[in-house]
Amino acid sequence: ETKKEQWLEQRRKFITGTDAAALLGISKWSSKLSVWLDKKGLSEPTFENEAMFWGKKLERSILERYAEVQQCKLEFMDGYDLKTSEDYPQLACSLDGWNHTLQCPVDAKNIRQRSSDWGEAGTDEIPSYYKTQLAVQMAITGAQMAHLAVLFSGQEFKIYIVHRDEELINKI
Protein backbone atom coordinates (compact mmCIF):
# COMPACT_ATOMS: atom_id res chain seq x y z
CA GLU A 1 0.00 0.00 0.00
CA THR A 2 1.46 3.36 -1.05
CA LYS A 3 1.51 6.50 1.06
CA LYS A 4 -1.15 7.99 -1.24
CA GLU A 5 -3.42 4.94 -0.80
CA GLN A 6 -3.01 5.13 3.00
CA TRP A 7 -3.82 8.86 2.88
CA LEU A 8 -6.94 8.25 0.76
CA GLU A 9 -8.10 5.57 3.19
CA GLN A 10 -7.57 7.86 6.22
CA ARG A 11 -9.28 10.74 4.39
CA ARG A 12 -12.48 8.69 4.10
CA LYS A 13 -12.94 9.00 7.86
CA PHE A 14 -13.17 12.82 7.80
CA ILE A 15 -14.74 15.77 6.03
CA THR A 16 -12.02 17.65 4.14
CA GLY A 17 -12.09 21.13 2.61
CA THR A 18 -13.03 19.77 -0.80
CA ASP A 19 -15.71 17.57 0.77
CA ALA A 20 -17.11 20.57 2.67
CA ALA A 21 -17.53 22.56 -0.56
CA ALA A 22 -19.40 19.62 -2.13
CA LEU A 23 -21.60 19.15 0.95
CA LEU A 24 -22.46 22.87 0.89
CA GLY A 25 -23.40 22.52 -2.79
CA ILE A 26 -20.71 24.91 -4.07
CA SER A 27 -18.13 22.57 -5.59
CA LYS A 28 -17.49 22.54 -9.34
CA TRP A 29 -16.03 19.05 -9.11
CA SER A 30 -18.14 16.96 -6.76
CA SER A 31 -21.55 16.57 -5.15
CA LYS A 32 -23.06 15.37 -1.86
CA LEU A 33 -23.60 11.97 -3.48
CA SER A 34 -19.98 11.68 -4.67
CA VAL A 35 -18.75 12.53 -1.15
CA TRP A 36 -21.05 9.89 0.37
CA LEU A 37 -19.91 7.27 -2.16
CA ASP A 38 -16.27 8.13 -1.44
CA LYS A 39 -16.72 7.91 2.33
CA LYS A 40 -18.38 4.50 1.95
CA GLY A 41 -15.56 3.29 -0.33
CA LEU A 42 -18.01 2.87 -3.22
CA SER A 43 -16.66 5.50 -5.62
CA GLU A 44 -14.61 4.77 -8.68
CA PRO A 45 -10.93 5.65 -8.35
CA THR A 46 -10.10 9.17 -9.53
CA PHE A 47 -7.60 9.19 -12.34
CA GLU A 48 -5.25 12.12 -12.55
CA ASN A 49 -6.07 14.35 -15.52
CA GLU A 50 -3.74 16.93 -17.07
CA ALA A 51 -5.03 19.78 -14.87
CA MET A 52 -4.49 17.69 -11.72
CA PHE A 53 -1.02 16.64 -12.91
CA TRP A 54 0.11 20.22 -13.57
CA GLY A 55 -1.47 21.53 -10.38
CA LYS A 56 0.58 19.05 -8.35
CA LYS A 57 3.71 19.52 -10.49
CA LEU A 58 3.68 23.32 -10.17
CA GLU A 59 2.68 23.45 -6.50
CA ARG A 60 6.23 23.75 -5.17
CA SER A 61 7.16 26.40 -7.75
CA ILE A 62 4.08 28.44 -6.83
CA LEU A 63 4.96 28.14 -3.13
CA GLU A 64 8.58 29.13 -3.82
CA ARG A 65 7.37 32.26 -5.62
CA TYR A 66 5.02 32.97 -2.72
CA ALA A 67 7.92 32.76 -0.22
CA GLU A 68 10.01 35.13 -2.39
CA VAL A 69 7.21 37.69 -2.67
CA GLN A 70 6.20 37.46 1.00
CA GLN A 71 9.81 37.26 2.23
CA CYS A 72 8.71 34.76 4.83
CA LYS A 73 9.84 31.49 6.34
CA LEU A 74 7.73 28.94 4.49
CA GLU A 75 7.56 25.26 5.32
CA PHE A 76 6.66 22.96 2.44
CA MET A 77 4.20 20.42 3.80
CA ASP A 78 3.73 16.76 2.93
CA GLY A 79 0.53 16.60 0.86
CA TYR A 80 -0.14 13.12 2.22
CA ASP A 81 -0.04 14.23 5.85
CA LEU A 82 -3.60 14.49 7.14
CA LYS A 83 -4.01 17.09 9.88
CA THR A 84 -6.83 16.87 12.40
CA SER A 85 -7.99 18.85 15.43
CA GLU A 86 -9.64 17.93 18.74
CA ASP A 87 -11.81 21.05 18.36
CA TYR A 88 -13.25 19.77 15.06
CA PRO A 89 -12.92 15.96 15.22
CA GLN A 90 -14.95 15.41 12.04
CA LEU A 91 -12.66 17.60 9.89
CA ALA A 92 -9.25 16.97 8.35
CA CYS A 93 -6.98 18.69 5.85
CA SER A 94 -3.70 18.38 4.04
CA LEU A 95 -1.67 21.56 3.75
CA ASP A 96 0.51 22.70 0.85
CA GLY A 97 2.60 25.10 2.92
CA TRP A 98 2.84 26.85 6.27
CA ASN A 99 3.92 30.47 6.64
CA HIS A 100 5.86 30.48 9.93
CA THR A 101 6.18 34.25 9.87
CA LEU A 102 2.40 34.81 9.87
CA GLN A 103 1.43 31.44 11.38
CA CYS A 104 -0.99 30.56 8.59
CA PRO A 105 -1.61 27.89 5.97
CA VAL A 106 -0.71 28.63 2.36
CA ASP A 107 -2.53 26.84 -0.42
CA ALA A 108 -1.17 26.80 -3.97
CA LYS A 109 -3.37 26.75 -7.07
CA ASN A 110 -2.57 26.60 -10.77
CA ILE A 111 -5.58 28.16 -12.50
CA ARG A 112 -6.04 27.87 -16.23
CA GLN A 113 -7.87 31.14 -16.74
CA ARG A 114 -8.76 34.00 -14.46
CA SER A 115 -12.54 34.39 -14.27
CA SER A 116 -14.77 37.07 -12.76
CA ASP A 117 -14.84 35.04 -9.50
CA TRP A 118 -11.38 36.39 -8.73
CA GLY A 119 -10.84 39.85 -7.28
CA GLU A 120 -7.73 41.91 -6.81
CA ALA A 121 -4.65 40.40 -5.19
CA GLY A 122 -4.59 40.90 -1.43
CA THR A 123 -8.38 40.57 -1.12
CA ASP A 124 -10.49 37.57 -0.16
CA GLU A 125 -12.39 37.71 -3.43
CA ILE A 126 -11.92 34.11 -4.51
CA PRO A 127 -14.35 31.36 -5.54
CA SER A 128 -16.43 30.13 -2.59
CA TYR A 129 -15.22 26.53 -2.91
CA TYR A 130 -11.62 27.69 -2.30
CA LYS A 131 -12.77 29.90 0.60
CA THR A 132 -14.42 26.81 2.12
CA GLN A 133 -11.25 24.77 1.70
CA LEU A 134 -9.24 27.48 3.47
CA ALA A 135 -11.86 27.75 6.23
CA VAL A 136 -11.36 24.05 7.01
CA GLN A 137 -7.58 24.58 7.09
CA MET A 138 -7.98 27.51 9.50
CA ALA A 139 -10.39 25.56 11.72
CA ILE A 140 -7.95 22.67 12.04
CA THR A 141 -4.77 24.73 12.49
CA GLY A 142 -6.33 27.48 14.62
CA ALA A 143 -4.97 30.09 12.21
CA GLN A 144 -6.65 33.49 11.94
CA MET A 145 -5.95 33.76 8.22
CA ALA A 146 -4.91 31.68 5.23
CA HIS A 147 -3.14 32.66 2.05
CA LEU A 148 -3.98 31.41 -1.43
CA ALA A 149 -1.06 31.62 -3.85
CA VAL A 150 -2.38 31.44 -7.41
CA LEU A 151 -0.69 31.16 -10.79
CA PHE A 152 -3.10 32.17 -13.55
CA SER A 153 -2.45 31.04 -17.13
CA GLY A 154 1.08 30.00 -16.23
CA GLN A 155 2.30 33.59 -15.97
CA GLU A 156 0.25 35.78 -13.64
CA PHE A 157 1.00 35.27 -9.93
CA LYS A 158 -1.36 36.61 -7.23
CA ILE A 159 -1.76 36.16 -3.48
CA TYR A 160 -5.18 36.27 -1.83
CA ILE A 161 -5.77 36.62 1.92
CA VAL A 162 -8.74 35.01 3.62
CA HIS A 163 -9.48 35.76 7.27
CA ARG A 164 -11.05 33.29 9.64
CA ASP A 165 -14.84 33.24 9.40
CA GLU A 166 -16.41 31.51 12.42
CA GLU A 167 -19.85 31.60 10.79
CA LEU A 168 -18.55 29.64 7.78
CA ILE A 169 -16.62 27.23 10.00
CA ASN A 170 -19.76 26.55 12.06
CA LYS A 171 -21.77 26.04 8.85
CA ILE A 172 -19.21 23.47 7.69
C-alpha positions as CSV (number, residue, x, y, z in Angstrom):
1,E,0.0,0.0,0.0
2,T,1.5,3.4,-1.1
3,K,1.5,6.5,1.1
4,K,-1.1,8.0,-1.2
5,E,-3.4,4.9,-0.8
6,Q,-3.0,5.1,3.0
7,W,-3.8,8.9,2.9
8,L,-6.9,8.3,0.8
9,E,-8.1,5.6,3.2
10,Q,-7.6,7.9,6.2
11,R,-9.3,10.7,4.4
12,R,-12.5,8.7,4.1
13,K,-12.9,9.0,7.9
14,F,-13.2,12.8,7.8
15,I,-14.7,15.8,6.0
16,T,-12.0,17.7,4.1
17,G,-12.1,21.1,2.6
18,T,-13.0,19.8,-0.8
19,D,-15.7,17.6,0.8
20,A,-17.1,20.6,2.7
21,A,-17.5,22.6,-0.6
22,A,-19.4,19.6,-2.1
23,L,-21.6,19.1,0.9
24,L,-22.5,22.9,0.9
25,G,-23.4,22.5,-2.8
26,I,-20.7,24.9,-4.1
27,S,-18.1,22.6,-5.6
28,K,-17.5,22.5,-9.3
29,W,-16.0,19.1,-9.1
30,S,-18.1,17.0,-6.8
31,S,-21.6,16.6,-5.1
32,K,-23.1,15.4,-1.9
33,L,-23.6,12.0,-3.5
34,S,-20.0,11.7,-4.7
35,V,-18.7,12.5,-1.1
36,W,-21.1,9.9,0.4
37,L,-19.9,7.3,-2.2
38,D,-16.3,8.1,-1.4
39,K,-16.7,7.9,2.3
40,K,-18.4,4.5,1.9
41,G,-15.6,3.3,-0.3
42,L,-18.0,2.9,-3.2
43,S,-16.7,5.5,-5.6
44,E,-14.6,4.8,-8.7
45,P,-10.9,5.6,-8.4
46,T,-10.1,9.2,-9.5
47,F,-7.6,9.2,-12.3
48,E,-5.3,12.1,-12.6
49,N,-6.1,14.4,-15.5
50,E,-3.7,16.9,-17.1
51,A,-5.0,19.8,-14.9
52,M,-4.5,17.7,-11.7
53,F,-1.0,16.6,-12.9
54,W,0.1,20.2,-13.6
55,G,-1.5,21.5,-10.4
56,K,0.6,19.1,-8.3
57,K,3.7,19.5,-10.5
58,L,3.7,23.3,-10.2
59,E,2.7,23.4,-6.5
60,R,6.2,23.8,-5.2
61,S,7.2,26.4,-7.8
62,I,4.1,28.4,-6.8
63,L,5.0,28.1,-3.1
64,E,8.6,29.1,-3.8
65,R,7.4,32.3,-5.6
66,Y,5.0,33.0,-2.7
67,A,7.9,32.8,-0.2
68,E,10.0,35.1,-2.4
69,V,7.2,37.7,-2.7
70,Q,6.2,37.5,1.0
71,Q,9.8,37.3,2.2
72,C,8.7,34.8,4.8
73,K,9.8,31.5,6.3
74,L,7.7,28.9,4.5
75,E,7.6,25.3,5.3
76,F,6.7,23.0,2.4
77,M,4.2,20.4,3.8
78,D,3.7,16.8,2.9
79,G,0.5,16.6,0.9
80,Y,-0.1,13.1,2.2
81,D,0.0,14.2,5.9
82,L,-3.6,14.5,7.1
83,K,-4.0,17.1,9.9
84,T,-6.8,16.9,12.4
85,S,-8.0,18.9,15.4
86,E,-9.6,17.9,18.7
87,D,-11.8,21.0,18.4
88,Y,-13.3,19.8,15.1
89,P,-12.9,16.0,15.2
90,Q,-14.9,15.4,12.0
91,L,-12.7,17.6,9.9
92,A,-9.2,17.0,8.3
93,C,-7.0,18.7,5.9
94,S,-3.7,18.4,4.0
95,L,-1.7,21.6,3.7
96,D,0.5,22.7,0.9
97,G,2.6,25.1,2.9
98,W,2.8,26.8,6.3
99,N,3.9,30.5,6.6
100,H,5.9,30.5,9.9
101,T,6.2,34.3,9.9
102,L,2.4,34.8,9.9
103,Q,1.4,31.4,11.4
104,C,-1.0,30.6,8.6
105,P,-1.6,27.9,6.0
106,V,-0.7,28.6,2.4
107,D,-2.5,26.8,-0.4
108,A,-1.2,26.8,-4.0
109,K,-3.4,26.8,-7.1
110,N,-2.6,26.6,-10.8
111,I,-5.6,28.2,-12.5
112,R,-6.0,27.9,-16.2
113,Q,-7.9,31.1,-16.7
114,R,-8.8,34.0,-14.5
115,S,-12.5,34.4,-14.3
116,S,-14.8,37.1,-12.8
117,D,-14.8,35.0,-9.5
118,W,-11.4,36.4,-8.7
119,G,-10.8,39.9,-7.3
120,E,-7.7,41.9,-6.8
121,A,-4.7,40.4,-5.2
122,G,-4.6,40.9,-1.4
123,T,-8.4,40.6,-1.1
124,D,-10.5,37.6,-0.2
125,E,-12.4,37.7,-3.4
126,I,-11.9,34.1,-4.5
127,P,-14.4,31.4,-5.5
128,S,-16.4,30.1,-2.6
129,Y,-15.2,26.5,-2.9
130,Y,-11.6,27.7,-2.3
131,K,-12.8,29.9,0.6
132,T,-14.4,26.8,2.1
133,Q,-11.2,24.8,1.7
134,L,-9.2,27.5,3.5
135,A,-11.9,27.7,6.2
136,V,-11.4,24.0,7.0
137,Q,-7.6,24.6,7.1
138,M,-8.0,27.5,9.5
139,A,-10.4,25.6,11.7
140,I,-8.0,22.7,12.0
141,T,-4.8,24.7,12.5
142,G,-6.3,27.5,14.6
143,A,-5.0,30.1,12.2
144,Q,-6.6,33.5,11.9
145,M,-6.0,33.8,8.2
146,A,-4.9,31.7,5.2
147,H,-3.1,32.7,2.0
148,L,-4.0,31.4,-1.4
149,A,-1.1,31.6,-3.9
150,V,-2.4,31.4,-7.4
151,L,-0.7,31.2,-10.8
152,F,-3.1,32.2,-13.5
153,S,-2.4,31.0,-17.1
154,G,1.1,30.0,-16.2
155,Q,2.3,33.6,-16.0
156,E,0.2,35.8,-13.6
157,F,1.0,35.3,-9.9
158,K,-1.4,36.6,-7.2
159,I,-1.8,36.2,-3.5
160,Y,-5.2,36.3,-1.8
161,I,-5.8,36.6,1.9
162,V,-8.7,35.0,3.6
163,H,-9.5,35.8,7.3
164,R,-11.0,33.3,9.6
165,D,-14.8,33.2,9.4
166,E,-16.4,31.5,12.4
167,E,-19.9,31.6,10.8
168,L,-18.5,29.6,7.8
169,I,-16.6,27.2,10.0
170,N,-19.8,26.5,12.1
171,K,-21.8,26.0,8.9
172,I,-19.2,23.5,7.7
